[in-house]
Each structure stands twice: as C-alpha cells, then as structure tokens.
Amino acid sequence: MAKVDLHLHTTFSDGRLTPTKLVELCADRGLRVISISDHDSTEGLPEALEAADRFPQLTVIPGIELSTDVPGSEIHVLGYFVDYESPVFQNTLTRFREGRQERARKMVEKLGDMGVNVSWERVQELSGGGAIGRPHVAQAMVEAGYIEFPRDAFDKYIGRNGPAYVERVKLTPADAVRVLADNGALPVMAHPTYSESKTGRDEAGSLTDTLQELKEAGLVGMEVYYGDYTPAQVDRLAGLAAEFGLVPCGGSDYHASGNPDEPEPGTVGPPMETVEALKYQWKQSAATS
C-alpha cells in the first residue's frame, strides 16, 4: 500500500465524500501524506485540515486542480501548498467556477434536446454547493436511469466528442502554471497520458513539447504514479520527469465515483521522497519570492 496520495477529490468539487470522510478514510488506510486537490476550488481545505488534526500521523497538503484547454484535448494542472486564503487567488477561482457552471447548464440543455431529461436543480444539489462539473451531470443521468455508470455519460454523451459536449472558458496550461506560481503554489502536470479508468481523456499532443513549454512557465512536477497506469507507463513517465528535472508525483485521483474498478486511496502513489522534494521546492520558491 502507498503511504502518499497527492490527488484526491471531495464534495467541494466532483468527489462524493466530504473532506472529513475522505480524511478519515485515508487515515484508516494508513496514509501518511495526502493532498486534497478539488477542481477550481479550495473550499474544502479548512474542513480537511481540521479533520486531520485528529490524526497526528497524517499530513494534508493544501492543493487544487485547474482544468485547461489545448486544441482537441485538455490538460489538468495540480497545485500544491496553495495559499487558499489569498483574495486574488479566490477571485480567479470564482471566475473559473462560474465558467464550469455555465458549461454544465448548457450540457443539461443539450441532453434535454436529445430526450435525455435530467434536472438542472438535481445537478446543483449533487454538487453540494461546490464547483459544478461534468461528473455531477453524469451522476444525475445515472439516477435518472439513462446510464449504468458515470463513465458511460462521458463515453456516450458529454465526452469531448460527445453530442452534448460544450466547450468552456479557455485557460491555457501555461496560464494555469503561472496562476499557481504567482500564488506561491507548486504547479504539477496531472495524468499526462491516457488512463483506462478515465473517459474523455486523450494524450496531451506531443508530451515532450508540452513539458518543455510548461517547464519554462514554472512547472515543477508531473504525475508519474497514477490511477491505473501500467508499469510501462510509469517507467516512461519517470524517464520524462528525470529528463525535464520534474518531481515525480502521483495519486489515485479518487472521487468515490461509483465507477467499477476505481483506484482507491492507498492503492497507488509516489514514494515519500516525492514529498520531501516538493517541500524543498516550496521552501526554495518562498525564499526567492
């Protein structure tokens, strides 16, 4: 079992466990270091940090995951040691969440035009007041009986090539890296290659070109140990991380989604050396800012 999981989601974005329940689960599984990395939201961090006070052996790194667009695909950028109390940063996140909400609402309208009738009110309820995303639309479709599992929604309807897909407000990967660096957080490229357990996810074009661009923008790490990556994928990505001088990060990307075979906290993650390398990078960044 892994002792580190740096990619976890709560009800404050598209996860289905509250921050408290997620922290309790990770503690029960013997994890030592985790990061709560909700999409475009840090609202779950205070609760997660408070819950972690009951587990002295568990450290929570404040994190976030920003979604960005590239031609024909998208890239997600994680941020670690985020200053979630920064008003400037929170104003930026508010704009991102408003764009996600408008996108989801338009998807529900498109689904309705196709005869797939899900309630926008129910989608909002499923978000629990957090950042609304496509997984909430997918869950509403499961409840309404149109699909069996949430991932089916991405395969058939709301994936990038699906008939109900809607583009969102554009943010480039380099912009996301700079937003995080300006906040004092450490930018890390998430799931850089295809994962069998996720849908609607393509290769990020030429990965080496992308890494070079993002490294120049301030990228400090990339996910190497992730979800259901095969040993061959891990080896390839570990080699790229070494080539570009990036910290090899990773985690389960756990949402408690209800999809079969979803990797759970503790099943995959980087070594403790990754945490030490991130702490070093963070201290160096703080010292030079």
BAROZA-957482 format. One record per residue: residue in three letters; x, y, z of N, C-alpha, C in turn. Coordinates in steps of 0.001 Angstrom, whole numbers, plus 500000, padded with zeros to 6 digits. Atoms other than C-alpha are relative to their C-alpha. Last residue first. Layout:
BEGIN
(site ALA, (X, Y, Z), (X, Y, Z), (X, Y, Z)),
...
REM end
This chain:
BEGIN
(site SER, (501143, 499149, 500401), (509822, 535309, 496102), (500012, 501325, 500753)),
(site THR, (499626, 499126, 501120), (513258, 533650, 496309), (498875, 500935, 499570)),
(site ALA, (498806, 499237, 499668), (512875, 532094, 499765), (500380, 500997, 498908)),
(site ALA, (500367, 498966, 499021), (509301, 531014, 499116), (501198, 500903, 500307)),
(site SER, (500847, 499012, 500669), (510334, 529174, 495963), (499660, 501144, 500930)),
(site GLN, (499132, 499238, 500901), (513184, 527426, 497758), (499217, 501106, 499298)),
(site LYS, (499177, 499118, 499167), (510851, 526402, 500559), (500928, 500851, 499151)),
(site TRP, (500886, 498967, 499445), (508330, 525038, 498067), (500804, 500993, 500849)),
(site GLN, (500328, 499052, 501071), (510980, 523164, 496101), (499171, 501155, 500532)),
(site TYR, (498771, 499269, 500312), (512300, 521553, 499304), (499725, 501064, 498936)),
(site LYS, (499762, 499070, 498898), (508798, 520595, 500413), (501234, 500856, 499726)),
(site LEU, (500965, 498906, 500124), (508142, 519092, 496981), (500194, 501031, 501103)),
(site ALA, (499572, 499169, 501135), (511351, 517043, 497135), (499054, 501184, 499803)),
(site GLU, (498832, 499234, 499574), (510470, 515787, 500625), (500484, 500916, 498886)),
(site VAL, (500468, 498981, 499064), (507004, 514773, 499444), (501166, 500874, 500452)),
(site THR, (500688, 498977, 500777), (508489, 512961, 496458), (499530, 501145, 500896)),
(site GLU, (498976, 499084, 500515), (510909, 511121, 498721), (499382, 501117, 499153)),
(site MET, (499882, 498885, 499074), (507871, 509660, 500477), (501055, 501001, 499546)),
(site PRO, (499279, 500284, 498753), (507308, 507488, 497413), (500077, 501247, 500881)),
(site PRO, (498549, 499852, 500089), (504600, 508278, 494869), (500669, 499632, 501316)),
(site GLY, (499484, 498710, 499580), (501064, 506906, 494930), (501512, 500038, 499919)),
(site VAL, (498946, 499503, 500882), (498814, 503998, 494164), (500456, 501355, 500514)),
(site THR, (499672, 501030, 500987), (496410, 501769, 496090), (501118, 500435, 499065)),
(site GLY, (499084, 501009, 499487), (496436, 503950, 499194), (500377, 498926, 499005)),
(site PRO, (498848, 499466, 499271), (493370, 505952, 498279), (500857, 498882, 500585)),
(site GLU, (500353, 499382, 498723), (491160, 503990, 495880), (501240, 500531, 500706)),
(site PRO, (498905, 500078, 499029), (491565, 503173, 492187), (499652, 500783, 501263)),
(site GLU, (499354, 498713, 499760), (488122, 502964, 490531), (501132, 499821, 501005)),
(site ASP, (498535, 500067, 500037), (487473, 499362, 489497), (500670, 501362, 500167)),
(site PRO, (499331, 501231, 499573), (483785, 499928, 488739), (501511, 500127, 499877)),
(site ASN, (499538, 500782, 501149), (482595, 503542, 488550), (500692, 498728, 500486)),
(site GLY, (500954, 501053, 500304), (480732, 504668, 491662), (500345, 499233, 498744)),
(site SER, (500910, 499693, 501106), (482563, 507976, 491746), (498901, 498971, 499780)),
(site ALA, (501109, 500841, 499529), (484269, 507725, 495132), (498860, 500073, 498993)),
(site HIS, (501228, 499210, 499932), (486306, 510590, 493609), (498877, 499266, 500732)),
(site TYR, (501195, 500641, 499443), (489862, 509259, 493918), (498847, 500991, 500106)),
(site ASP, (501059, 499193, 500626), (492541, 510675, 491625), (498630, 499478, 500447)),
(site SER, (501092, 500831, 500518), (494692, 507770, 492925), (499001, 500768, 499157)),
(site GLY, (501054, 500352, 499063), (497945, 509613, 493403), (498878, 499280, 499289)),
(site GLY, (501053, 500935, 500366), (501015, 510978, 491719), (498997, 499744, 501104)),
(site CYS, (501106, 499983, 499039), (504245, 512951, 491767), (498968, 498931, 499647)),
(site PRO, (500976, 501025, 500383), (507637, 512596, 490051), (498909, 499850, 501061)),
(site VAL, (500262, 500897, 498879), (509408, 515953, 490701), (498942, 498976, 499579)),
(site LEU, (501285, 499817, 499332), (510497, 517433, 487385), (499838, 498991, 501133)),
(site GLY, (499737, 499512, 498659), (514054, 517817, 486096), (498735, 500282, 500788)),
(site PHE, (500371, 498590, 499889), (512999, 517559, 482460), (500231, 500569, 501400)),
(site GLU, (499434, 499235, 501118), (514819, 514296, 481713), (499744, 501495, 500146)),
(site ALA, (498564, 499847, 499765), (514031, 512874, 485149), (500636, 500866, 498919)),
(site ALA, (499852, 499126, 498837), (510314, 513513, 484697), (501476, 500248, 500288)),
(site LEU, (500240, 498625, 500436), (510495, 512042, 481206), (500158, 500986, 501154)),
(site GLY, (498879, 499577, 500829), (512103, 508855, 482497), (499859, 501433, 499529)),
(site ALA, (498886, 499769, 499078), (509527, 508545, 485273), (501234, 500467, 499228)),
(site LEU, (500196, 498683, 499402), (506834, 508999, 482630), (501097, 500323, 501009)),
(site ARG, (499844, 498955, 501021), (508103, 506092, 480537), (499925, 501385, 500627)),
(site ASP, (498588, 499933, 500384), (508602, 503828, 483540), (500237, 501115, 498993)),
(site VAL, (499257, 499409, 498885), (505130, 504619, 484910), (501471, 500161, 499626)),
(site GLN, (500306, 498575, 499975), (503546, 503943, 481521), (500785, 500708, 501102)),
(site ALA, (499329, 499395, 501156), (505344, 500608, 481234), (499731, 501504, 499952)),
(site PRO, (498568, 499822, 499724), (504330, 499644, 484785), (500741, 500663, 498841)),
(site THR, (499249, 501249, 500086), (500699, 500280, 483789), (501458, 500244, 500379)),
(site TYR, (498876, 500040, 500932), (498838, 503360, 484975), (500711, 498645, 500064)),
(site ASP, (499758, 501363, 500476), (495640, 502525, 486844), (501124, 499949, 498967)),
(site GLY, (501159, 500826, 500329), (495334, 505637, 488949), (500349, 498579, 499620)),
(site TYR, (501368, 499485, 500098), (498641, 507491, 488861), (499005, 498880, 499720)),
(site TYR, (500709, 501115, 499357), (502310, 507174, 489705), (498532, 500415, 500099)),
(site VAL, (499381, 501208, 500535), (504086, 509518, 487251), (499260, 498765, 500516)),
(site GLU, (500459, 501274, 499439), (502242, 512770, 487800), (500626, 498842, 499241)),
(site MET, (501004, 500655, 500844), (504357, 515752, 486821), (499589, 498697, 500664)),
(site GLY, (500197, 501436, 499875), (506457, 518265, 488744), (499007, 499469, 498993)),
(site VAL, (498987, 500632, 499154), (507942, 521765, 488977), (499847, 498480, 500088)),
(site LEU, (500394, 501336, 499540), (506172, 523634, 486167), (501109, 499375, 500821)),
(site GLY, (499856, 500167, 498556), (507275, 527300, 486024), (499560, 498664, 500543)),
(site ALA, (500991, 499165, 499311), (506363, 528647, 482574), (500087, 499867, 501516)),
(site GLU, (499585, 498611, 500157), (509583, 527268, 481042), (499052, 500948, 500720)),
(site LYS, (498805, 499843, 499173), (508705, 523853, 482446), (500480, 501448, 499946)),
(site LEU, (500465, 499787, 498631), (505246, 524240, 480918), (501171, 500139, 500975)),
(site GLU, (500708, 498717, 499874), (506618, 524757, 477418), (499621, 500287, 501448)),
(site GLN, (499015, 498936, 500187), (509149, 521926, 477704), (499362, 501370, 500188)),
(site LEU, (499197, 499894, 498783), (506539, 519604, 479167), (501043, 501115, 499888)),
(site THR, (500830, 499413, 498947), (504154, 520308, 476305), (500806, 500197, 501278)),
(site ASP, (500164, 498576, 500317), (506832, 519681, 473684), (499215, 500707, 501096)),
(site THR, (498712, 499354, 499765), (507761, 516392, 475375), (499925, 501497, 499698)),
(site LEU, (499778, 499810, 498570), (504123, 515365, 475636), (501319, 500708, 500269)),
(site SER, (498622, 500407, 499802), (503406, 515923, 471953), (500374, 500290, 501445)),
(site GLY, (499188, 499666, 501154), (499630, 516138, 471999), (501394, 499429, 500152)),
(site ALA, (499843, 498544, 500052), (498286, 515765, 475535), (500937, 500387, 498858)),
(site GLU, (498604, 499599, 499841), (497132, 512182, 475022), (500103, 501510, 499827)),
(site ASP, (499102, 500340, 501092), (493382, 511942, 475311), (501440, 500317, 500373)),
(site ARG, (498652, 499521, 499725), (490917, 511853, 478187), (500932, 499503, 498904)),
(site GLY, (499890, 498642, 500487), (487171, 511634, 477610), (501380, 500584, 500224)),
(site THR, (500510, 499834, 501341), (486995, 508566, 479801), (500124, 501455, 499588)),
(site LYS, (500609, 498698, 500243), (489018, 507550, 482812), (499550, 500080, 498558)),
(site SER, (501148, 499832, 499116), (489755, 504024, 484065), (499297, 501336, 499811)),
(site GLU, (501123, 500847, 500387), (491965, 503174, 481090), (498763, 500262, 500851)),
(site SER, (500295, 500946, 498924), (494255, 506126, 481708), (498765, 499206, 499632)),
(site TYR, (501317, 500625, 499935), (495851, 508099, 478869), (499881, 499005, 501152)),
(site THR, (500275, 500939, 501080), (498912, 510228, 479471), (498714, 499248, 500287)),
(site PRO, (499553, 499528, 501315), (499855, 513326, 481427), (499747, 499054, 498846)),
(site HIS, (500259, 501115, 500934), (497723, 512472, 484483), (500380, 500333, 498557)),
(site ALA, (500776, 501170, 499590), (498255, 515870, 486196), (499855, 499005, 498847)),
(site MET, (500866, 500495, 501071), (501039, 518351, 485448), (499305, 498719, 500446)),
(site VAL, (499671, 501374, 500380), (502376, 519859, 488675), (499023, 499544, 498927)),
(site PRO, (500792, 500557, 501101), (502447, 523548, 489655), (500528, 498633, 499564)),
(site LEU, (499146, 500758, 500901), (503906, 524334, 493131), (499156, 499379, 498894)),
(site ALA, (500208, 501448, 500031), (501968, 527071, 494933), (500963, 499348, 499011)),
(site GLY, (499008, 500632, 499128), (503250, 530568, 495700), (499861, 498500, 500059)),
(site ASN, (500594, 500238, 498694), (500097, 532189, 494315), (501013, 499458, 501006)),
(site ASP, (500224, 498670, 499418), (502032, 533609, 491359), (499401, 499894, 501397)),
(site ALA, (498693, 499496, 499565), (503261, 530066, 490688), (499861, 501372, 500653)),
(site LEU, (499579, 500715, 498794), (499677, 528800, 490631), (501331, 500522, 500523)),
(site VAL, (500942, 499654, 498927), (498446, 531432, 488188), (500428, 499352, 501310)),
(site ARG, (499631, 498672, 499502), (501621, 530935, 486107), (499073, 500458, 501123)),
(site VAL, (498727, 500113, 499287), (501042, 527196, 485785), (500379, 501341, 500606)),
(site ALA, (500290, 500644, 498716), (497399, 527818, 484878), (501268, 499866, 500835)),
(site ASP, (500684, 499021, 499146), (498409, 530315, 482171), (499734, 499410, 501383)),
(site ALA, (498964, 499079, 499524), (500900, 527798, 480756), (499395, 501066, 500904)),
(site PRO, (499195, 500629, 498950), (498140, 525185, 480590), (501072, 500935, 500560)),
(site THR, (498922, 500820, 500538), (495895, 527579, 478660), (500779, 499354, 501146)),
(site LEU, (498830, 499697, 499180), (492607, 528725, 480120), (501102, 499104, 499470)),
(site LYS, (498658, 500478, 500300), (489593, 528875, 477841), (501024, 500484, 501023)),
(site VAL, (499107, 498855, 500052), (486092, 529283, 479222), (501440, 499508, 499861)),
(site ARG, (500066, 499096, 498857), (484241, 526085, 478493), (500960, 501165, 499810)),
(site GLU, (498714, 499418, 499637), (483404, 523973, 475471), (499820, 500933, 501200)),
(site VAL, (499960, 498543, 500113), (480133, 522058, 475494), (501390, 500469, 500422)),
(site TYR, (498812, 499321, 499475), (479696, 518325, 474904), (499915, 501502, 499753)),
(site ALA, (500434, 498970, 499054), (476151, 517060, 474383), (501181, 500762, 500598)),
(site PRO, (500995, 499089, 500579), (476828, 515095, 471179), (499535, 501099, 500953)),
(site GLY, (501389, 500387, 499803), (480027, 513545, 472561), (499021, 501043, 499482)),
(site ASN, (500613, 500239, 501313), (483480, 514158, 471073), (498529, 499612, 500102)),
(site ARG, (499623, 498945, 500940), (484924, 515773, 474216), (499355, 499837, 498629)),
(site GLY, (498571, 499983, 500276), (482975, 513440, 476496), (500306, 501008, 498907)),
(site ILE, (499380, 498731, 499610), (479436, 514517, 477398), (501523, 499980, 499957)),
(site TYR, (500684, 498711, 500081), (477178, 511965, 475703), (500890, 501222, 500212)),
(site LYS, (501123, 499894, 500939), (478162, 508353, 475033), (499486, 501418, 499779)),
(site ASP, (499853, 500799, 501215), (481576, 507665, 476565), (498947, 500339, 498952)),
(site PHE, (498899, 499443, 500773), (481410, 510541, 479053), (500173, 499244, 498684)),
(site ALA, (500421, 498680, 500468), (477958, 509544, 480284), (501085, 500631, 499137)),
(site ASP, (500780, 500186, 501222), (479057, 505903, 480452), (499548, 501341, 499424)),
(site ARG, (499104, 499905, 501149), (481734, 506964, 482961), (499262, 499800, 498679)),
(site PRO, (499682, 498627, 500407), (479001, 507702, 485479), (500884, 500088, 498766)),
(site PHE, (498890, 499452, 499230), (477827, 504053, 485477), (500301, 501423, 499537)),
(site GLU, (499755, 500845, 498832), (474559, 502433, 484407), (501067, 500589, 500908)),
(site ILE, (498733, 500711, 500101), (473165, 505059, 482032), (500207, 499183, 501274)),
(site TYR, (499575, 499972, 501404), (469775, 506693, 481347), (501289, 499218, 499765)),
(site GLY, (500114, 501288, 500671), (468253, 505624, 484665), (500445, 499988, 498550)),
(site ALA, (501187, 499968, 500858), (467529, 509076, 486089), (499846, 498733, 499179)),
(site GLU, (501199, 499997, 499158), (469964, 508439, 488942), (498724, 499943, 499176)),
(site VAL, (500097, 501330, 499372), (472715, 507523, 486485), (498712, 499913, 500807)),
(site MET, (500446, 500912, 501049), (471999, 510667, 484440), (499883, 498573, 500522)),
(site ALA, (501433, 499763, 500187), (472225, 512795, 487586), (499431, 499075, 498931)),
(site GLN, (500685, 500633, 498879), (475600, 511188, 488303), (498496, 500188, 499905)),
(site ALA, (499969, 501452, 500188), (476836, 512092, 484828), (499253, 499289, 501120)),
(site VAL, (500973, 500288, 501059), (475744, 515715, 485228), (499912, 498486, 499795)),
(site HIS, (501309, 499796, 499379), (477621, 515825, 488530), (498882, 499754, 498999)),
(site PRO, (500395, 501161, 499212), (480650, 514223, 486857), (498656, 500167, 500710)),
(site ARG, (500682, 501038, 500771), (480579, 517035, 484270), (499650, 498759, 500821)),
(site GLY, (499259, 500568, 501117), (481490, 519656, 486826), (499203, 498934, 499285)),
(site ILE, (500772, 500926, 500832), (479937, 522005, 489382), (500857, 499519, 498828)),
(site ALA, (499790, 499747, 501416), (482313, 523561, 491937), (499279, 498938, 499169)),
(site GLY, (498615, 499896, 500442), (480813, 523171, 495390), (500077, 500277, 498511)),
(site GLY, (499544, 498629, 499866), (477307, 523934, 496638), (501445, 500204, 499599)),
(site GLY, (499924, 499628, 498586), (476588, 520289, 497260), (500476, 501415, 500232)),
(site SER, (498754, 499278, 499807), (477424, 519497, 493637), (500177, 500431, 501450)),
(site LEU, (498905, 500968, 499948), (474711, 516840, 493659), (501341, 500683, 500215)),
(site GLU, (500036, 500677, 498700), (472130, 519503, 494524), (501171, 499033, 500150)),
(site GLN, (499535, 499051, 498988), (473173, 521605, 491539), (500023, 499365, 501391)),
(site VAL, (498562, 499854, 500224), (472815, 518616, 489222), (500587, 500947, 501042)),
(site ARG, (499362, 501166, 499401), (469398, 517951, 490772), (501521, 500047, 499823)),
(site GLU, (500061, 499848, 498551), (468266, 521513, 490032), (500685, 498823, 500697)),
(site TRP, (498910, 499110, 499640), (469465, 521093, 486468), (500037, 500220, 501509)),
(site SER, (500368, 498745, 499358), (467118, 518117, 486223), (501239, 500833, 500339)),
(site VAL, (499514, 499963, 498624), (467960, 515402, 483766), (499738, 501395, 500546)),
(site ASN, (500487, 498934, 499129), (465984, 514709, 480598), (500508, 499821, 501430)),
(site VAL, (499398, 500478, 498761), (467795, 512745, 477934), (499736, 501076, 501047)),
(site GLY, (500936, 500866, 499308), (465426, 513412, 475023), (500553, 499372, 501261)),
(site MET, (499842, 501366, 500507), (468195, 514756, 472789), (499025, 499028, 500651)),
(site ASP, (500360, 499960, 501426), (467104, 518373, 473328), (500099, 498618, 499364)),
(site GLY, (501454, 499903, 500091), (467224, 517618, 477061), (499527, 500019, 498561)),
(site LEU, (500523, 501336, 499712), (470840, 516485, 476739), (498485, 499992, 499897)),
(site LYS, (499758, 500831, 501183), (471681, 519777, 475074), (499465, 498582, 500193)),
(site GLU, (500933, 499564, 501048), (470037, 521724, 477907), (500166, 499155, 498744)),
(site VAL, (501313, 500505, 499607), (471930, 519689, 480518), (498946, 500391, 498959)),
(site MET, (499997, 501432, 500285), (475139, 520419, 478636), (498660, 499371, 500360)),
(site LYS, (500214, 500155, 501441), (474328, 524130, 478654), (500011, 498533, 499595)),
(site ARG, (501408, 499670, 500274), (473949, 524049, 482439), (499685, 499824, 498517)),
(site ALA, (500826, 501134, 499592), (477274, 522227, 482787), (498525, 500260, 499699)),
(site ARG, (499767, 501103, 500916), (479079, 524912, 480768), (499101, 498805, 500335)),
(site GLU, (500698, 499660, 501240), (477514, 527737, 482760), (500153, 498880, 498981)),
(site GLN, (501438, 500103, 499774), (478611, 526069, 485993), (499221, 500290, 498729)),
(site ARG, (500363, 501418, 499927), (482159, 525473, 484784), (498496, 499835, 500169)),
(site GLY, (499919, 500565, 501346), (482512, 529118, 483724), (499612, 498537, 499975)),
(site GLU, (501150, 499472, 500734), (481260, 530333, 487105), (499990, 499473, 498574)),
(site ARG, (501178, 500785, 499607), (483769, 528019, 488750), (498745, 500489, 499280)),
(site PHE, (499922, 501342, 500567), (486692, 529527, 486808), (498725, 499205, 500310)),
(site ARG, (500245, 499898, 501450), (485631, 533087, 487607), (500036, 498630, 499349)),
(site THR, (501422, 499709, 500169), (485383, 532229, 491317), (499650, 500103, 498515)),
(site LEU, (500740, 501259, 499927), (488815, 530629, 491155), (498508, 500210, 499822)),
(site THR, (499727, 500759, 501218), (490388, 533895, 489976), (499195, 498700, 499978)),
(site ASN, (500731, 499322, 501071), (488709, 535844, 492764), (500192, 499277, 498673)),
(site GLN, (501406, 500368, 499882), (489979, 533243, 495243), (499147, 500698, 498942)),
(site PHE, (500165, 501366, 500481), (493557, 533683, 494019), (498530, 499588, 500043)),
(site VAL, (499773, 499972, 501450), (493433, 537456, 494445), (499759, 498617, 499405)),
(site PRO, (501184, 499444, 500671), (491853, 537096, 497893), (500156, 500026, 498479)),
(site SER, (499692, 498841, 500835), (494698, 534759, 499047), (498746, 500524, 499301)),
(site GLU, (500600, 498811, 499396), (493400, 532456, 501797), (500272, 501267, 499187)),
(site TYR, (501436, 499949, 500289), (493988, 529310, 499736), (499309, 501205, 500636)),
(site ASP, (500426, 499001, 499018), (497752, 529807, 499626), (498513, 500258, 499754)),
(site VAL, (500693, 498814, 500482), (498416, 526585, 497698), (499636, 500913, 501174)),
(site PHE, (499673, 498944, 499045), (500970, 524162, 499050), (499370, 501322, 499571)),
(site TYR, (499772, 500444, 498628), (500466, 522016, 495947), (500521, 501142, 500871)),
(site GLY, (499202, 499060, 499236), (498902, 522996, 492603), (500113, 499536, 501438)),
(site LEU, (500148, 500023, 498551), (497672, 520451, 490083), (500871, 501092, 500629)),
(site VAL, (498800, 499605, 499267), (497423, 521220, 486381), (499677, 500040, 501487)),
(site HIS, (500283, 499571, 498635), (494913, 519492, 484137), (501318, 500280, 500718)),
(site ILE, (498924, 500329, 499082), (495393, 519339, 480382), (499606, 500535, 501370)),
(site GLU, (499875, 499137, 498840), (492629, 519284, 477790), (501132, 499492, 500877)),
(site SER, (499820, 500736, 498754), (492122, 517913, 474300), (499993, 500984, 501164)),
(site GLY, (500443, 501380, 500062), (491414, 518797, 470681), (500124, 499216, 501283)),
(site PRO, (500770, 500437, 501164), (493458, 522001, 470699), (499686, 498506, 500021)),
(site VAL, (499084, 499969, 501127), (494583, 522668, 474298), (499210, 499490, 498803)),
(site ASP, (500296, 500498, 501336), (492307, 523537, 477182), (501201, 500118, 499086)),
(site THR, (499614, 499105, 501092), (492901, 523899, 480898), (499727, 499330, 498660)),
(site SER, (500229, 500604, 501310), (491453, 522434, 484095), (500328, 501015, 498913)),
(site LEU, (500543, 499071, 500983), (492915, 523525, 487446), (499889, 499295, 498648)),
(site GLU, (499804, 500470, 501373), (493401, 521044, 490283), (499291, 500966, 499056)),
(site ILE, (501076, 499649, 500920), (493896, 522291, 493859), (500323, 499367, 498657)),
(site GLY, (499820, 500085, 501443), (496054, 521569, 496883), (498790, 500443, 499214)),
(site PRO, (501074, 499268, 500691), (496598, 522095, 500590), (500255, 500028, 498490)),
(site ILE, (499435, 498903, 500781), (498994, 519344, 501759), (498856, 500725, 499296)),
(site VAL, (500787, 499580, 501167), (497346, 517221, 504443), (500694, 501186, 499346)),
(site THR, (499777, 498618, 500429), (499666, 515402, 506871), (499170, 500270, 498749)),
(site LEU, (500407, 499662, 501364), (498548, 512224, 508663), (500216, 501488, 499733)),
(site GLN, (499114, 500677, 500940), (500284, 510707, 511716), (499747, 500407, 498557)),
(site PRO, (498656, 499403, 500007), (498721, 513264, 514049), (500949, 499370, 498980)),
(site PHE, (499121, 501088, 500438), (495219, 512082, 513080), (501420, 500541, 499873)),
(site ARG, (500282, 501176, 499174), (492594, 514161, 514897), (500914, 498829, 499672)),
(site ASP, (499461, 499759, 498657), (494086, 517384, 513458), (499785, 498799, 500928)),
(site ALA, (498687, 500642, 499876), (493383, 515896, 510024), (500633, 500234, 501366)),
(site ALA, (500196, 501439, 499776), (489706, 516798, 510363), (501334, 499299, 500233)),
(site GLU, (500534, 500165, 498649), (490609, 520472, 510790), (499815, 498520, 500328)),
(site LEU, (498901, 499743, 499072), (492825, 520370, 507703), (499546, 499843, 501450)),
(site ALA, (499055, 501111, 500070), (490070, 518728, 505680), (501137, 500177, 500998)),
(site GLU, (500596, 501165, 499349), (487447, 521222, 506857), (500969, 498825, 500005)),
(site PRO, (500080, 499780, 498552), (489674, 524189, 506015), (499416, 498800, 500748)),
(site LEU, (498734, 500129, 499277), (490573, 522637, 502627), (499891, 500280, 501499)),
(site GLY, (499987, 501143, 499100), (487081, 522006, 501283), (501238, 499906, 500870)),
(site GLU, (500968, 499813, 498917), (486655, 525498, 499847), (499966, 498832, 500980)),
(site THR, (499269, 500311, 498773), (489850, 525274, 497804), (499064, 500011, 501201)),
(site SER, (500575, 499661, 498702), (488053, 525085, 494463), (500940, 499601, 501129)),
(site ASP, (500280, 498558, 499969), (488912, 525000, 490760), (499447, 500460, 501344)),
(site HIS, (499987, 499229, 501239), (488698, 521195, 490778), (499592, 501452, 500254)),
(site ASP, (501283, 499833, 500685), (489460, 519737, 494193), (500139, 500885, 498766)),
(site SER, (499751, 499234, 501236), (493006, 518752, 495101), (498709, 500133, 499203)),
(site ILE, (501355, 499771, 500505), (493031, 517483, 498689), (500136, 500951, 498826)),
(site SER, (500364, 498650, 500432), (496621, 516364, 499138), (498561, 499984, 499515)),
(site ILE, (500989, 499913, 501066), (497694, 513370, 501176), (499870, 501456, 499567)),
(site VAL, (500082, 498674, 500619), (500640, 512383, 503379), (498978, 499950, 498869)),
(site ARG, (499252, 499054, 499177), (500866, 509483, 505859), (499922, 501430, 499467)),
(site LEU, (499269, 498995, 500762), (498311, 507006, 504527), (500665, 500996, 500937)),
(site GLY, (498592, 499912, 499644), (497440, 504102, 506817), (500799, 500995, 499190)),
(site ARG, (499214, 500804, 500936), (494154, 503121, 505219), (501502, 500129, 500233)),
(site ASP, (500283, 501416, 499754), (492175, 504342, 508221), (500850, 499091, 499116)),
(site ALA, (499354, 500356, 498734), (493863, 507743, 507902), (499811, 498519, 500308)),
(site CYS, (498559, 500050, 500238), (492885, 507954, 504235), (500759, 499616, 501266)),
(site LEU, (499702, 501171, 500822), (489279, 507034, 505010), (501501, 499859, 499786)),
(site GLU, (500152, 501180, 499151), (489102, 509576, 507845), (500335, 498723, 499232)),
(site VAL, (498850, 500032, 499100), (490498, 512301, 505572), (499938, 498770, 500895)),
(site LEU, (498845, 500384, 500806), (487897, 511430, 502941), (501259, 499928, 500860)),
(site LYS, (500079, 501435, 500295), (485062, 511458, 505462), (501210, 499528, 499206)),
(site THR, (499816, 500753, 498757), (486117, 514872, 506780), (500001, 498500, 499741)),
(site PRO, (498592, 499976, 499595), (486569, 516354, 503304), (500261, 499196, 501262)),
(site THR, (499664, 498721, 499412), (483083, 515137, 502375), (501496, 500011, 500347)),
(site LEU, (499757, 500035, 498560), (482947, 512106, 500130), (500294, 501414, 500488)),
(site ARG, (501253, 500325, 499315), (481321, 512126, 496687), (500182, 499763, 501496)),
(site GLY, (499922, 501201, 499186), (484012, 513859, 494658), (498708, 499774, 500753)),
(site ASP, (500787, 501105, 500547), (483156, 516337, 491908), (500232, 498679, 500723)),
(site SER, (499987, 499974, 501459), (484152, 519645, 493512), (499178, 498808, 499536)),
(site PHE, (499861, 498599, 500388), (483525, 520582, 497140), (500368, 500154, 498528)),
(site THR, (501286, 499451, 500425), (482181, 517057, 497632), (500084, 501477, 499631)),
(site THR, (501072, 500027, 499006), (485773, 515857, 497803), (498710, 500557, 499405)),
(site HIS, (501093, 499047, 500190), (488605, 514998, 495416), (498890, 499791, 501036)),
(site LEU, (501250, 500447, 499394), (492018, 513371, 495892), (498941, 501095, 499873)),
(site HIS, (501047, 499656, 500971), (495368, 513567, 494081), (498670, 499420, 500477)),
(site LEU, (500028, 498557, 500214), (498535, 513609, 496202), (498933, 500426, 498998)),
(site ASP, (500994, 499843, 501078), (498330, 510128, 497711), (499757, 501492, 499821)),
(site VAL, (500206, 498637, 500499), (501305, 509081, 499859), (498970, 499973, 498881)),
(site LYS, (500131, 499135, 498829), (501742, 505981, 502052), (499702, 501443, 499611)),
(site ALA, (499288, 498726, 500045), (501156, 503520, 499214), (499756, 500779, 501291)),
(site MET, (500842, 498798, 500000), (500000, 500000, 500000), (500875, 501250, 500000)),
REM end
